[in-house]
Amino acid sequence: MSLYLGGDAVSGSKLKATVLWSSADLSDNSSGFTALPGGFRATTGLFLYIGDGGYFWDDFVYNNDGQGFRLASVIQEILRGSGDDKRAGWSVRCIADPVNSLPNENILDMPIQIFPNPTANKLFIETNGLSVIQVNIYNAVGYLVSQSNELQRKNIDISQLAMGVYIAEIKTKQVSVKRRWVKM
């Protein structure tokens, strides 16, 4: 995730919520992750850095004997990794990866297309005669950011969305497909 967000030096501010942190900084939460400063529980049972830091378990085993995991600390604008005892209390954030869970289909064979891609203001949907029941728009971390029901026109105003990668889930009575697209 750090590499996707521009590297360790800047990704912390892109993960952090814009509220509840004890110090004002450059946090913009542009990733939509909304990391909160929950601190952590030390192996002694003490709670530390509440309001000052967010610590999250990662699935990466930090050392060879499996006694630690990498953690993400967003005390500052940076993202850091290190290891700790598994008995420590770090936050867990489950993130859906809708992009990697898409089937490997030939997009040209599918009855539903979206265009243009990338786009800035409107996303057009070509359904080849199928009636669209619902369109859900998800951000890069899997949060539903927009929902449209029973579309009369086959376009969606996406001008209010931030720049980034999104998934459009288009549902008809016959088929439901997901399409990745970029908002400029």
N, C-alpha and C positions, 0 to 999 in steps of 0.2 A: 504494500500500500504506500509506503514511504516513497518508493521510486516513482509510482504513478502520480503522486502529489508534488513532485519536484525535488525530492531528496530530504534527508533528515533535518537539514538546516532550516527548512521552511514548512515542512509538513505539519508540525505541531500546531501552528496557528490555524492551519486549514482544517484541523480536526476538532479544535476547541470550540465549545459553545461561546456565544458572545456575552453571556451573563453568568453570574454566580462565582466567578473567579475573584480572589481577594485583591489582585492588582490589575490595573488597566494595562493592556498590551495590544498587540496587533492582531488579535484573534478575529477571524472573519467567518469561520465555520463553512467555508466555501465547499467543503466535501460533503456537507450534510450529516456528518458523523455525530456532531453535538456532544463531544466529550465533556463530561462534567467533572469538577474537581472533588471527587469523592475520597481522595487520599488513599490510604491502605491500612490494613491491620497487620501489625508486625507479629512474628511468631510468639512474642511475649504476651500478646493479647491487647497491646496498646494500639489505639487508632492515631495515625499520624498524617500530617499534611492535608487535612480536610480544608477545602477552600483554596489550597495552593497547588495541588497536583492531582493528576488523573493517571492511574496505573492500570494497565490492562494486560491480562494474560494473552500470549500469542501461542500458536500451535507449534512453534519452533522449539525443539529440545536444546537447551543451552549448553549442557555439558554431556560427556560421553556416558555417564552412569544414569542419566535421566533424572537427576535430583533437582533440576531447575528448569525454568522456562524463561524465554526472553520476555521482557515487559516493555511497554511503551509508556514513557513518562512525558507528559506534556506540561510540566511545571513552567517551562519557558516556551518560546516559539519553536523549539527544536523537538525532535522525536528521538529518543534514545532507546537502545536495547541493552539488556543485561540479564543476569540470572538471579534467581533467588530460590529459597527453600519452598517446596510445594505447600508447606503448611501456612505460608503467608497469605493474607487475604487481599488479592487484587481483584479488580472488576473484570467481568466477562461481558463481551459484546458479541452477540451472534449476528453475522452479516450474511445475508443471502447474496449469491453471485448469479443474478439472472443472466448475465452475458455468457458465462461459461456453462450454464445449464441448458442453453438452447441446443436443440438437436442440430446435427450437421446435415442440413437440407440444402438442396440446390435452390437458391432464392428465386431463380428465374422460373422454376416449375410451380411456385406457390401462387394461389389465387389472390393474395393480398400483397400489395406493394405500398411503400411510403416514399414520398419525394417532396421537395429536393432534400438531399442529404450531403453535406450539412445545410441547415436552414436557420433563419433568424426570427421570423415572425409567424409563419404559418406552416403547418405540416399537412400535406395532402395525402389522402388515402385512396388508393385504387383497389376496388374490391371485385371487379369483373362481374358485377350484377348482384353480389351478395349483400344483404342488408346488415349494416353494422348495428349491433345491440349495445356494445359498450367499448370504450377505449380507455385503458388505464395507462398513465405515464408514470414510470418509476425512475428515480435518480440512480446514480452509479452505485450507491450502497444499498439499493433495494427498497427505499421508501416510496410509497405512493405519493406523488406530488400533484397529480391532476386526474380527474375522472370525468368522462363525458358519457352520457347515456342517450340511446336512440338518436344518433346523429342524423339530422336532415341533410345537412351539407356534408360533403366528404372532406372537410378540412378542420383543423383545430388551431385556435389561436394560442401560440406558445410564446408570445412576446414577453410575458411576465416571468418566464423561467430564466434562471441564471445560466450562463454559458457552461457547457459540460456535455458529458455523454449520458444519454437517456435510453430507456427501453419503452417502446410502445407495445402494449398488449391489446390486440384488436380481436374482439369477439363477435362472431356471427352465430346464427343458429346452426350452421354447418361446420364451422371450424374456428379455432382460436389460435392465433399466431403471435409471436413476439418478434419485434424488429428493433435493432439497435440503430440509433441516430445521434447526430451531434447538433447541439444548439450553439450557434455562433454569437 
